[in-house]
């Protein structure tokens, strides 16, 4: 992903409905599956928007391949961040984490299964990886091109990548489901959602932005409570929790 996008993210994350709601959902799921006070790692932590919230409950560390990303994290007061990513975990090789977050990271990688195998190596026994990825190739748009995505996933393809990498799938669900019809029609209403801004990250007018945030965030309790392979049958994105399988 180009460095300039991190600056764009930093400008809108604290206001944009998608970033706000996704963080709320991810943290709700994490609270369900990871005990407070445990050591966690956010791989591909970006500007530190999620890591900043994780730090309130966990001993949180971050990795990102972009020096600009690390600078933005430091501006948030996040000091436990290092250069690296799922394909280079050397900065944290001396640690074992109870939880690793891969939030919209795997879709950028040529070999997602190999990256997941590397992640398994820094997880403590029984540790969990929490993954989010974009869903459905038919939703591919200019936003995917700008962000240098390699693919979008289905429940089957994400499950396969996790299981082939030595993980036991604990839960998987589509999310951003209530807004799925709107997203599927984004070619028509893209301007309304702010998709025509640079990087597709324009913030909609305040009332609409807040409405979209509430709709998306309202999926959180169901996602946090769902077990097995329940949850939502479709959505713009996928969320999975998987445990390191012991051999």
TORBA-597523 format. One record per residue: residue number from 1; x negated, y negated, z negated of N, C-alpha, C, O, CB in turn. Coordinates in steps of 0.05 Angstrom, whole numbers, plus 5000, padded with zeros to 4 digits. Glycine has a CB too. Layout:
% TORBA-597523
ATOM num n.c1 n.c2 n.c3 ca.c1 ca.c2 ca.c3 c.c1 c.c2 c.c3 o.c1 o.c2 o.c3 cb.c1 cb.c2 cb.c3
ATOM NUM    X    Y    Z     X     Y     Z    X    Y    Z    X    Y    Z     X     Y     Z
...
END
This chain:
% TORBA-597523
ATOM num n.c1 n.c2 n.c3 ca.c1 ca.c2 ca.c3 c.c1 c.c2 c.c3 o.c1 o.c2 o.c3 cb.c1 cb.c2 cb.c3
ATOM   1 4983 5024 5000  5000  5000  5000 4982 4975 5000 4962 4975 4986  5019  5000  4976
ATOM   2 4989 4955 5016  4973  4931  5018 4974 4915 4992 4994 4914 4978  4983  4914  5041
ATOM   3 4950 4903 4985  4948  4889  4960 4968 4866 4957 4977 4860 4936  4920  4878  4956
ATOM   4 4974 4853 4980  4992  4830  4979 5020 4837 4968 5034 4820 4957  4995  4817  5006
ATOM   5 5027 4863 4971  5053  4871  4961 5055 4871 4931 5076 4866 4919  5060  4898  4971
ATOM   6 5032 4876 4918  5032  4875  4888 5038 4847 4879 5053 4843 4859  5005  4884  4877
ATOM   7 5028 4826 4892  5034  4799  4885 5064 4793 4889 5077 4780 4873  5017  4779  4901
ATOM   8 5075 4804 4911  5103  4801  4917 5120 4814 4895 5139 4802 4885  5111  4812  4944
ATOM   9 5112 4838 4887  5126  4852  4866 5126 4836 4840 5147 4833 4827  5114  4880  4860
ATOM  10 5103 4825 4833  5100  4810  4808 5118 4786 4807 5127 4777 4786  5071  4802  4804
ATOM  11 5124 4775 4831  5141  4751  4832 5170 4757 4828 5185 4740 4820  5137  4737  4859
ATOM  12 5179 4782 4834  5207  4788  4834 5216 4808 4813 5240 4810 4807  5216  4797  4861
ATOM  13 5197 4824 4803  5205  4847  4786 5222 4839 4762 5241 4853 4755  5180  4862  4776
ATOM  14 5215 4817 4749  5230  4809  4725 5258 4800 4731 5273 4795 4712  5214  4788  4711
ATOM  15 5265 4797 4756  5292  4787  4764 5307 4806 4782 5332 4806 4781  5289  4760  4777
ATOM  16 5293 4821 4798  5306  4837  4819 5321 4861 4807 5310 4875 4790  5285  4847  4840
ATOM  17 5346 4864 4816  5363  4885  4804 5351 4913 4806 5354 4928 4787  5390  4885  4819
ATOM  18 5338 4920 4828  5328  4947  4832 5306 4953 4811 5306 4974 4799  5317  4951  4860
ATOM  19 5287 4935 4808  5265  4940  4789 5275 4941 4761 5266 4958 4745  5244  4917  4792
ATOM  20 5293 4923 4754  5303  4922  4726 5318 4948 4720 5314 4960 4698  5321  4898  4723
ATOM  21 5336 4956 4738  5352  4980  4732 5335 5005 4733 5339 5023 4716  5375  4982  4752
ATOM  22 5317 5007 4752  5300  5032  4753 5284 5034 4727 5282 5056 4717  5282  5031  4777
ATOM  23 5273 5012 4717  5257  5014  4692 5275 5023 4669 5266 5039 4653  5245  4987  4686
ATOM  24 5299 5013 4668  5317  5021  4646 5323 5051 4648 5324 5064 4627  5343  5004  4648
ATOM  25 5328 5061 4672  5334  5089  4675 5311 5106 4669 5313 5126 4654  5344  5094  4704
ATOM  26 5287 5100 4679  5263  5116  4674 5257 5117 4644 5250 5138 4634  5239  5104  4689
ATOM  27 5259 5094 4630  5254  5094  4602 5274 5110 4586 5268 5122 4566  5253  5065  4591
ATOM  28 5299 5110 4595  5320  5126  4581 5314 5156 4584 5317 5171 4565  5348  5120  4593
ATOM  29 5306 5164 4608  5299  5192  4612 5274 5199 4596 5273 5221 4584  5294  5198  4642
ATOM  30 5254 5182 4596  5230  5187  4581 5236 5190 4551 5225 5208 4538  5210  5164  4585
ATOM  31 5253 5174 4541  5260  5176  4512 5273 5203 4506 5270 5213 4484  5279  5153  4505
ATOM  32 5287 5214 4525  5300  5240  4522 5280 5263 4521 5284 5283 4507  5320  5244  4543
ATOM  33 5258 5261 4537  5240  5284  4541 5213 5281 4528 5198 5300 4527  5237  5289  4570
ATOM  34 5205 5256 4519  5179  5252  4507 5182 5239 4480 5194 5218 4477  5162  5234  4526
ATOM  35 5171 5252 4459  5172  5241  4432 5158 5214 4430 5138 5209 4444  5160  5260  4412
ATOM  36 5168 5197 4413  5155  5171  4409 5127 5175 4398 5122 5194 4383  5172  5153  4389
ATOM  37 5109 5157 4405  5082  5158  4395 5063 5176 4410 5039 5176 4404  5082  5166  4367
ATOM  38 5073 5190 4430  5055  5208  4445 5039 5192 4466 5047 5169 4472  5071  5231  4458
ATOM  39 5018 5204 4476  5001  5191  4496 5013 5196 4524 5018 5219 4532  4972  5201  4495
ATOM  40 5017 5175 4539  5028  5177  4566 5011 5162 4586 4997 5143 4578  5058  5168  4567
ATOM  41 5013 5169 4611  4998  5157  4633 5016 5149 4656 5032 5166 4665  4975  5176  4642
ATOM  42 5015 5124 4664  5030  5115  4687 5011 5113 4711 4994 5095 4712  5044  5087  4681
ATOM  43 5013 5132 4729  4995  5134  4752 5008 5118 4775 5030 5124 4783  4989  5164  4760
ATOM  44 4993 5098 4785  5004  5080  4804 5021 5059 4790 5044 5054 4798  5022  5095  4825
ATOM  45 5009 5048 4769  5025  5031  4750 5031 5004 4762 5047 4988 4751  5009  5027  4725
ATOM  46 5020 4997 4786  5027  4972  4799 5020 4948 4782 4998 4945 4772  5056  4971  4806
ATOM  47 5040 4930 4778  5035  4906  4763 5038 4910 4733 5034 4891 4717  5055  4885  4772
ATOM  48 5045 4934 4724  5049  4940  4696 5077 4935 4686 5082 4934 4662  5030  4923  4680
ATOM  49 5096 4931 4704  5124  4925  4697 5136 4947 4680 5150 4941 4660  5141  4920  4721
ATOM  50 5132 4972 4687  5143  4994  4671 5124 5000 4648 5133 5006 4626  5146  5019  4689
ATOM  51 5098 4999 4653  5079  5005  4632 5082 4987 4608 5079 4996 4585  5050  5002  4643
ATOM  52 5088 4962 4613  5093  4943  4591 5115 4953 4572 5113 4950 4548  5100  4915  4602
ATOM  53 5136 4964 4584  5159  4974  4568 5151 5001 4554 5159 5006 4532  5183  4978  4585
ATOM  54 5136 5018 4569  5128  5043  4557 5111 5039 4532 5112 5055 4513  5113  5060  4577
ATOM  55 5095 5018 4533  5077  5012  4510 5092 5008 4484 5081 5011 4462  5060  4988  4517
ATOM  56 5118 5000 4486  5133  4995  4462 5139 5021 4447 5145 5020 4423  5159  4981  4469
ATOM  57 5138 5043 4460  5146  5069  4448 5123 5089 4447 5123 5107 4430  5170  5081  4462
ATOM  58 5104 5087 4466  5084  5107  4469 5056 5094 4468 5053 5070 4470  5088  5122  4496
ATOM  59 5036 5112 4466  5008  5103  4471 5004 5105 4501 4998 5126 4512  4987  5121  4455
ATOM  60 5007 5082 4514  5010  5082  4543 4985 5072 4557 4973 5052 4549  5033  5064  4551
ATOM  61 4977 5087 4577  4954  5081  4594 4964 5079 4623 4984 5090 4631  4932  5103  4592
ATOM  62 4948 5064 4639  4956  5060  4667 4932 5065 4686 4909 5060 4679  4967  5033  4671
ATOM  63 4938 5073 4710  4919  5076  4732 4930 5064 4757 4954 5067 4762  4911  5106  4736
ATOM  64 4914 5051 4772  4922  5042  4799 4897 5039 4816 4875 5032 4806  4938  5016  4798
ATOM  65 4900 5043 4842  4877  5042  4861 4871 5013 4868 4850 5008 4880  4883  5058  4885
ATOM  66 4888 4994 4862  4884  4967  4871 4872 4949 4848 4884 4948 4827  4910  4955  4880
ATOM  67 4850 4936 4853  4839  4917  4833 4858 4894 4827 4860 4885 4805  4812  4905  4843
ATOM  68 4874 4886 4847  4893  4865  4843 4915 4874 4823 4924 4859 4806  4906  4856  4869
ATOM  69 4922 4899 4826  4942  4911  4807 4932 4909 4779 4946 4902 4760  4948  4940  4815
ATOM  70 4906 4916 4775  4895  4915  4748 4894 4887 4737 4899 4883 4713  4867  4927  4748
ATOM  71 4888 4868 4754  4888  4840  4745 4916 4831 4736 4919 4817 4716  4879  4821  4768
ATOM  72 4937 4840 4751  4964  4833  4744 4972 4846 4717 4987 4835 4701  4983  4841  4766
ATOM  73 4963 4871 4713  4968  4885  4688 4955 4870 4665 4968 4867 4644  4958  4914  4689
ATOM  74 4931 4861 4669  4917  4847  4647 4931 4820 4640 4930 4812 4617  4888  4841  4656
ATOM  75 4944 4808 4660  4959  4783  4655 4983 4789 4637 4992 4771 4623  4968  4771  4681
ATOM  76 4992 4814 4637  5014  4822  4619 5003 4830 4592 5019 4837 4574  5029  4845  4631
ATOM  77 4977 4829 4588  4965  4837  4563 4961 4867 4561 4957 4877 4539  4983  4828  4540
ATOM  78 4961 4881 4583  4957  4910  4584 4927 4915 4588 4916 4910 4610  4974  4923  4606
ATOM  79 4913 4925 4568  4885  4929  4570 4877 4957 4576 4854 4962 4586  4872  4921  4544
ATOM  80 4894 4977 4571  4887  5005  4576 4895 5013 4604 4910 5032 4608  4901  5023  4555
ATOM  81 4884 4999 4623  4889  5005  4652 4862 5008 4665 4843 4993 4659  4906  4983  4666
ATOM  82 4860 5026 4685  4835  5032  4698 4840 5036 4728 4863 5042 4736  4821  5056  4686
ATOM  83 4819 5034 4744  4821  5040  4772 4823 5070 4775 4808 5085 4763  4796  5029  4787
ATOM  84 4841 5079 4792  4844  5107  4798 4872 5113 4807 4889 5095 4809  4838  5124  4773
ATOM  85 4877 5137 4813  4904  5145  4822 4906 5176 4821 4888 5189 4811  4909  5135  4851
ATOM  86 4927 5187 4833  4931  5216  4831 4909 5232 4845 4906 5255 4840  4958  5223  4843
ATOM  87 4895 5219 4863  4873  5233  4877 4846 5227 4865 4825 5237 4874  4873  5226  4906
ATOM  88 4845 5210 4844  4820  5204  4830 4827 5197 4801 4834 5174 4794  4805  5180  4843
ATOM  89 4826 5218 4784  4833  5215  4756 4809 5214 4738 4810 5219 4714  4851  5239  4747
ATOM  90 4786 5208 4749  4761  5209  4734 4761 5190 4710 4748 5196 4690  4738  5202  4752
ATOM  91 4776 5168 4712  4776  5148  4690 4790 5159 4665 4786 5148 4643  4790  5123  4699
ATOM  92 4806 5180 4668  4821  5191  4645 4815 5221 4640 4830 5234 4627  4851  5187  4648
ATOM  93 4793 5231 4651  4787  5259  4649 4783 5269 4620 4786 5292 4614  4763  5266  4666
ATOM  94 4775 5251 4603  4771  5258  4575 4796 5260 4558 4795 5267 4535  4752  5240  4562
ATOM  95 4819 5253 4570  4844  5252  4555 4863 5275 4564 4860 5286 4586  4858  5225  4560
ATOM  96 4882 5281 4546  4904  5298  4553 4930 5283 4546 4932 5272 4524  4903  5326  4539
ATOM  97 4948 5282 4564  4973  5266  4561 4997 5284 4558 4999 5305 4570  4976  5248  4585
ATOM  98 5015 5275 4541  5040  5290  4538 5060 5283 4560 5078 5299 4566  5053  5284  4510
ATOM  99 5056 5260 4573  5073  5253  4595 5058 5237 4616 5041 5221 4609  5096  5236  4585
ATOM 100 5063 5243 4641  5052  5228  4664 5075 5218 4681 5093 5233 4688  5032  5245  4680
ATOM 101 5074 5193 4688  5094  5180  4705 5083 5176 4733 5061 5165 4737  5104  5153  4693
ATOM 102 5098 5185 4753  5092  5181  4781 5116 5167 4793 5134 5181 4804  5084  5208  4796
ATOM 103 5117 5141 4791  5141  5126  4799 5138 5114 4827 5124 5094 4830  5148  5104  4778
ATOM 104 5151 5127 4846  5149  5119  4874 5119 5118 4883 5110 5098 4894  5162  5091  4878
ATOM 105 5106 5141 4878  5078  5144  4885 5074 5166 4906 5059 5162 4926  5061  5150  4860
ATOM 106 5087 5189 4902  5082  5212  4919 5087 5207 4949 5073 5219 4966  5099  5235  4910
ATOM 107 5106 5190 4955  5112  5185  4983 5090 5171 4998 5091 5169 5023  5138  5169  4985
ATOM 108 5070 5160 4983  5048  5146  4996 5025 5165 5003 5006 5157 5017  5037  5124  4977
ATOM 109 5026 5190 4994  5003  5208  4995 5005 5228 5018 5027 5237 5025  5000  5223  4969
ATOM 110 4983 5234 5030  4983  5254  5052 4989 5282 5041 5004 5297 5053  4956  5254  5066
ATOM 111 4978 5289 5017  4981  5315  5006 4992 5312 4977 4977 5310 4958  4954  5331  5005
ATOM 112 5018 5311 4975  5031  5307  4949 5027 5330 4930 5024 5327 4906  5060  5301  4952
ATOM 113 5027 5355 4941  5024  5379  4924 4996 5379 4911 4994 5386 4888  5029  5404  4940
ATOM 114 4976 5372 4926  4949  5372  4915 4946 5351 4893 4934 5355 4873  4928  5367  4937
ATOM 115 4958 5327 4898  4958  5306  4877 4972 5316 4852 4963 5310 4830  4972  5281  4888
ATOM 116 4994 5330 4855  5008  5341  4831 4991 5361 4817 4992 5363 4792  5034  5353  4839
ATOM 117 4976 5377 4831  4957  5396  4818 4936 5381 4802 4929 5390 4780  4944  5415  4839
ATOM 118 4927 5359 4812  4907  5343  4797 4920 5332 4772 4908 5331 4751  4896  5321  4815
ATOM 119 4945 5322 4775  4959  5311  4752 4962 5333 4730 4960 5327 4706  4987  5301  4760
ATOM 120 4967 5357 4738  4971  5379  4719 4946 5382 4701 4948 5390 4678  4976  5405  4733
ATOM 121 4923 5376 4713  4898  5379  4698 4894 5359 4675 4878 5365 4657  4875  5376  4716
ATOM 122 4909 5337 4675  4906  5318  4652 4930 5320 4633 4932 5304 4614  4903  5290  4663
ATOM 123 4949 5338 4639  4972  5342  4621 4965 5361 4598 4951 5381 4602  4996  5352  4637
ATOM 124 4974 5355 4575  4972  5373  4552 4990 5397 4557 5009 5395 4572  4978  5359  4525
ATOM 125 4985 5420 4544  5004  5442  4546 5032 5434 4540 5038 5421 4520  4995  5465  4527
ATOM 126 5050 5441 4558  5078  5434  4555 5084 5405 4562 5107 5396 4559  5086  5438  4527
ATOM 127 5064 5391 4572  5068  5363  4580 5086 5360 4604 5089 5379 4619  5042  5350  4585
ATOM 128 5099 5337 4606  5118  5332  4627 5109 5311 4647 5095 5292 4639  5145  5324  4615
ATOM 129 5116 5315 4672  5112  5294  4692 5140 5284 4700 5159 5300 4705  5097  5305  4717
ATOM 130 5143 5257 4701  5168  5244  4709 5163 5231 4735 5146 5214 4738  5177  5224  4687
ATOM 131 5178 5239 4755  5173  5231  4783 5198 5217 4794 5221 5226 4790  5166  5255  4801
ATOM 132 5193 5194 4808  5214  5183  4825 5203 5180 4853 5180 5174 4857  5224  5156  4814
ATOM 133 5220 5185 4873  5213  5182  4901 5237 5173 4917 5260 5176 4908  5202  5209  4913
ATOM 134 5233 5161 4940  5256  5154  4957 5268 5179 4970 5254 5198 4975  5247  5134  4979
ATOM 135 5294 5178 4976  5308  5201  4986 5317 5198 5015 5323 5175 5024  5332  5208  4968
ATOM 136 5318 5220 5029  5331  5222  5056 5317 5206 5078 5316 5182 5077  5359  5214  5054
ATOM 137 5306 5221 5097  5292  5209  5119 5311 5192 5136 5302 5173 5149  5280  5231  5136
ATOM 138 5337 5198 5136  5355  5182  5153 5359 5153 5141 5370 5136 5155  5382  5195  5155
ATOM 139 5349 5149 5117  5349  5122  5105 5323 5107 5111 5320 5084 5101  5354  5124  5075
ATOM 140 5306 5119 5126  5280  5106  5133 5286 5078 5145 5304 5075 5162  5264  5123  5153
ATOM 141 5270 5058 5136  5275  5031  5146 5248 5016 5147 5227 5028 5142  5294  5015  5127
ATOM 142 5249 4991 5155  5225  4975  5156 5211 4973 5129 5187 4971 5127  5231  4947  5166
ATOM 143 5227 4975 5108  5215  4975  5081 5196 4998 5077 5175 4995 5064  5238  4976  5060
ATOM 144 5202 5022 5087  5184  5045  5086 5159 5040 5101 5137 5047 5092  5198  5070  5096
ATOM 145 5161 5027 5125  5138  5021  5141 5120 5002 5126 5095 5006 5125  5146  5010  5168
ATOM 146 5131 4980 5116  5115  4960  5102 5100 4972 5078 5077 4964 5073  5133  4936  5093
ATOM 147 5114 4990 5064  5101  5002  5040 5084 5026 5046 5075 5040 5028  5123  5009  5021
ATOM 148 5081 5032 5072  5063  5054  5081 5071 5081 5069 5055 5096 5059  5034  5047  5073
ATOM 149 5097 5086 5070  5107  5112  5061 5100 5133 5082 5100 5128 5106  5137  5111  5056
ATOM 150 5095 5158 5073  5091  5180  5090 5117 5196 5095 5120 5208 5116  5070  5199  5078
ATOM 151 5135 5195 5076  5159  5211  5077 5179 5201 5057 5173 5186 5038  5153  5241  5073
ATOM 152 5204 5209 5061  5225  5208  5040 5233 5237 5035 5229 5254 5052  5249  5190  5050
ATOM 153 5244 5242 5011  5248  5269  5001 5277 5277 5000 5295 5260 5001  5235  5273  4974
ATOM 154 5282 5303 4999  5307  5314  4990 5302 5329 4964 5279 5333 4955  5319  5333  5012
ATOM 155 5324 5337 4951  5321  5353  4927 5304 5378 4932 5287 5386 4916  5348  5362  4916
ATOM 156 5308 5391 4955  5293  5415  4962 5263 5410 4966 5247 5425 4956  5305  5429  4986
ATOM 157 5256 5389 4980  5228  5384  4986 5213 5375 4961 5189 5382 4958  5225  5364  5009
ATOM 158 5225 5359 4944  5212  5351  4920 5209 5374 4901 5188 5378 4889  5227  5328  4906
ATOM 159 5230 5390 4898  5228  5414  4881 5205 5433 4891 5190 5443 4875  5254  5430  4881
ATOM 160 5203 5436 4917  5183  5454  4928 5155 5443 4922 5137 5459 4914  5186  5456  4958
ATOM 161 5150 5417 4925  5124  5405  4919 5116 5409 4890 5093 5416 4884  5123  5376  4926
ATOM 162 5135 5406 4872  5130  5409  4843 5124 5438 4836 5105 5444 4822  5153  5398  4827
ATOM 163 5140 5456 4846  5137  5484  4839 5112 5496 4851 5100 5513 4839  5162  5500  4848
ATOM 164 5105 5488 4876  5081  5498  4888 5056 5488 4874 5034 5499 4877  5080  5490  4918
ATOM 165 5059 5466 4858  5036  5454  4844 5033 5464 4816 5017 5454 4801  5039  5424  4844
ATOM 166 5049 5484 4808  5046  5496  4782 5064 5484 4761 5058 5487 4737  5018  5494  4773
ATOM 167 5086 5471 4768  5104  5459  4749 5130 5475 4748 5139 5486 4767  5110  5430  4756
ATOM 168 5141 5475 4724  5168  5486  4720 5188 5463 4720 5186 5445 4703  5170  5502  4693
ATOM 169 5206 5463 4739  5225  5442  4742 5246 5442 4720 5260 5462 4716  5239  5443  4770
ATOM 170 5247 5420 4705  5266  5419  4682 5292 5405 4690 5313 5414 4681  5252  5404  4659
ATOM 171 5290 5384 4705  5314  5371  4715 5307 5355 4740 5285 5345 4743  5326  5352  4693
ATOM 172 5327 5353 4758  5324  5338  4782 5351 5328 4791 5371 5342 4789  5311  5355  4805
ATOM 173 5351 5303 4799  5376  5291  4808 5371 5268 4827 5350 5254 4825  5392  5280  4784
ATOM 174 5389 5264 4846  5389  5239  4860 5397 5217 4841 5411 5222 4822  5408  5240  4885
ATOM 175 5389 5192 4847  5399  5169  4832 5400 5145 4851 5394 5147 4874  5382  5164  4808
ATOM 176 5408 5122 4839  5418  5100  4856 5440 5111 4874 5439 5107 4898  5394  5086  4872
ATOM 177 5458 5124 4861  5479  5139  4875 5505 5123 4880 5517 5124 4901  5487  5164  4860
ATOM 178 5512 5106 4860  5536  5091  4863 5534 5071 4886 5554 5063 4899  5542  5076  4837
ATOM 179 5509 5062 4892  5505  5043  4913 5497 5056 4940 5490 5043 4959  5483  5023  4905
ATOM 180 5498 5083 4940  5489  5098  4963 5504 5090 4989 5492 5086 5010  5492  5127  4959
ATOM 181 5531 5087 4988  5545  5079  5013 5535 5052 5023 5533 5048 5048  5574  5078  5008
ATOM 182 5530 5034 5005  5520  5007  5013 5492 5009 5026 5487 4996 5046  5519  4988  4989
ATOM 183 5475 5026 5013  5448  5030  5024 5449 5043 5052 5433 5035 5069  5431  5046  5005
ATOM 184 5467 5062 5055  5469  5076  5081 5478 5057 5103 5472 5061 5126  5488  5099  5079
ATOM 185 5492 5036 5094  5501  5016  5114 5483 4991 5114 5491 4970 5124  5529  5008  5108
ATOM 186 5458 4994 5104  5440  4971  5101 5434 4958 5127 5426 4934 5127  5415  4980  5087
ATOM 187 5436 4972 5149  5430  4959  5175 5449 4936 5180 5443 4917 5194  5432  4980  5198
ATOM 188 5473 4938 5167  5493  4918  5171 5492 4897 5149 5494 4873 5154  5521  4930  5172
ATOM 189 5488 4906 5124  5489  4888  5101 5462 4882 5089 5460 4873 5066  5507  4899  5080
ATOM 190 5440 4887 5104  5413  4883  5093 5409 4856 5083 5396 4852 5062  5393  4890  5114
ATOM 191 5419 4835 5097  5416  4808  5087 5428 4803 5060 5418 4788 5044  5427  4789  5107
ATOM 192 5452 4815 5056  5466  4812  5031 5450 4822 5007 5450 4811 4985  5492  4826  5032
ATOM 193 5434 4845 5012  5419  4857  4991 5390 4846 4989 5374 4854 4973  5417  4887  4995
ATOM 194 5384 4826 5006  5358  4814  5005 5337 4829 5020 5313 4825 5016  5349  4812  4977
ATOM 195 5345 4847 5038  5325  4864  5052 5311 4850 5074 5291 4861 5085  5339  4888  5062
ATOM 196 5319 4826 5082  5306  4812  5104 5284 4794 5094 5270 4781 5109  5326  4796  5120
ATOM 197 5280 4793 5068  5258  4777  5057 5232 4792 5062 5232 4816 5067  5261  4772  5026
ATOM 198 5208 4778 5060  5183  4792  5063 5181 4816 5045 5184 4814 5021  5159  4773  5059
ATOM 199 5175 4839 5056  5173  4864  5040 5200 4875 5033 5202 4895 5019  5158  4858  5016
ATOM 200 5222 4862 5042  5249  4871  5035 5256 4868 5006 5272 4883 4995  5251  4900  5042
ATOM 201 5244 4847 4993  5247  4844  4964 5258 4817 4956 5252 4807 4934  5221  4849  4950
ATOM 202 5274 4805 4973  5288  4781  4965 5308 4786 4943 5321 4807 4943  5302  4768  4989
ATOM 203 5310 4767 4924  5329  4770  4902 5356 4759 4911 5357 4735 4919  5319  4756  4876
ATOM 204 5377 4775 4910  5403  4765  4919 5413 4742 4901 5401 4738 4880  5424  4788  4919
ATOM 205 5434 4728 4908  5445  4708  4890 5451 4720 4863 5458 4743 4861  5471  4696  4902
ATOM 206 5448 4703 4842  5449  4713  4815 5473 4731 4808 5469 4752 4796  5448  4690  4796
ATOM 207 5498 4723 4814  5521  4740  4807 5519 4767 4820 5525 4788 4808  5547  4727  4815
ATOM 208 5512 4768 4846  5509  4794  4860 5486 4810 4849 5488 4834 4846  5506  4789  4890
ATOM 209 5464 4797 4843  5441  4811  4832 5447 4824 4806 5440 4847 4801  5417  4791  4828
ATOM 210 5462 4810 4789  5470  4821  4763 5490 4844 4766 5488 4864 4752  5481  4800  4745
ATOM 211 5508 4841 4785  5527  4863  4790 5513 4888 4800 5519 4910 4790  5548  4854  4811
ATOM 212 5494 4885 4818  5479  4908  4828 5463 4921 4806 5461 4945 4805  5461  4900  4852
ATOM 213 5451 4905 4789  5435  4915  4767 5452 4932 4749 5445 4954 4740  5422  4893  4751
ATOM 214 5476 4922 4742  5494  4936  4724 5503 4963 4736 5505 4983 4722  5518  4919  4716
ATOM 215 5510 4962 4762  5519  4986  4775 5498 5007 4775 5502 5030 4767  5529  4980  4803
ATOM 216 5474 5000 4783  5451  5019  4784 5444 5029 4756 5442 5053 4752  5427  5006  4797
ATOM 217 5441 5010 4737  5433  5018  4710 5453 5035 4696 5446 5051 4678  5428  4993  4693
ATOM 218 5479 5034 4704  5500  5050  4691 5496 5080 4695 5508 5096 4682  5527  5041  4701
ATOM 219 5478 5087 4714  5473  5116  4719 5454 5127 4697 5452 5152 4695  5460  5120  4746
ATOM 220 5441 5110 4682  5421  5118  4662 5431 5139 4642 5417 5160 4639  5412  5095  4648
ATOM 221 5453 5135 4628  5462  5155  4609 5466 5183 4620 5459 5203 4608  5487  5146  4595
ATOM 222 5478 5184 4644  5483  5210  4657 5456 5223 4665 5453 5247 4661  5501  5207  4682
ATOM 223 5437 5208 4675  5412  5219  4683 5396 5228 4658 5382 5249 4659  5395  5199  4699
ATOM 224 5397 5213 4637  5383  5220  4613 5395 5245 4599 5380 5260 4587  5382  5197  4593
ATOM 225 5421 5248 4602  5434  5271  4589 5434 5296 4605 5437 5318 4595  5462  5263  4582
ATOM 226 5431 5293 4632  5434  5317  4649 5411 5336 4645 5388 5328 4642  5436  5308  4678
ATOM 227 5418 5362 4646  5398  5383  4643 5398 5400 4669 5417 5398 4685  5404  5401  4618
ATOM 228 5378 5416 4672  5377  5434  4695 5377 5418 4720 5362 5399 4724  5400  5453  4694
ATOM 229 5394 5426 4739  5394  5413  4765 5421 5399 4770 5431 5397 4793  5390  5434  4787
ATOM 230 5432 5388 4748  5456  5372  4751 5450 5344 4759 5432 5339 4775  5471  5372  4725
ATOM 231 5466 5325 4748  5462  5297  4756 5479 5290 4780 5502 5299 4782  5433  5292  4762
ATOM 232 5468 5274 4798  5483  5264  4821 5476 5280 4846 5452 5288 4849  5476  5234  4825
ATOM 233 5495 5286 4863  5490  5302  4887 5478 5287 4910 5470 5300 4930  5516  5315  4895
ATOM 234 5477 5261 4908  5465  5245  4930 5456 5218 4918 5465 5211 4896  5485  5241  4954
ATOM 235 5439 5204 4932  5430  5178  4923 5408 5167 4941 5398 5181 4959  5421  5179  4894
ATOM 236 5400 5143 4936  5379  5130  4951 5351 5141 4943 5332 5140 4958  5380  5100  4948
ATOM 237 5349 5150 4918  5324  5160  4907 5328 5186 4893 5351 5195 4889  5312  5139  4888
ATOM 238 5307 5199 4885  5307  5223  4869 5291 5219 4843 5271 5204 4843  5296  5247  4885
ATOM 239 5299 5232 4822  5285  5232  4797 5282 5261 4787 5302 5276 4787  5299  5214  4775
ATOM 240 5258 5268 4780  5253  5296  4770 5236 5295 4745 5219 5277 4742  5239  5313  4792
ATOM 241 5241 5314 4728  5224  5320  4705 5214 5348 4707 5231 5366 4709  5239  5314  4678
ATOM 242 5188 5353 4705  5177  5380  4707 5156 5383 4686 5141 5364 4679  5166  5385  4736
ATOM 243 5154 5408 4676  5134  5414  4655 5111 5430 4667 5114 5446 4686  5147  5430  4632
ATOM 244 5087 5425 4657  5064  5440  4665 5069 5470 4658 5074 5477 4635  5038  5429  4651
ATOM 245 5066 5486 4678  5069  5515  4674 5044 5527 4664 5022 5523 4675  5078  5529  4700
ATOM 246 5046 5542 4642  5022  5555  4630 5017 5581 4644 5036 5596 4650  5026  5559  4600
ATOM 247 4991 5587 4650  4984  5612  4662 4972 5631 4642 4964 5653 4649  4965  5607  4686
END
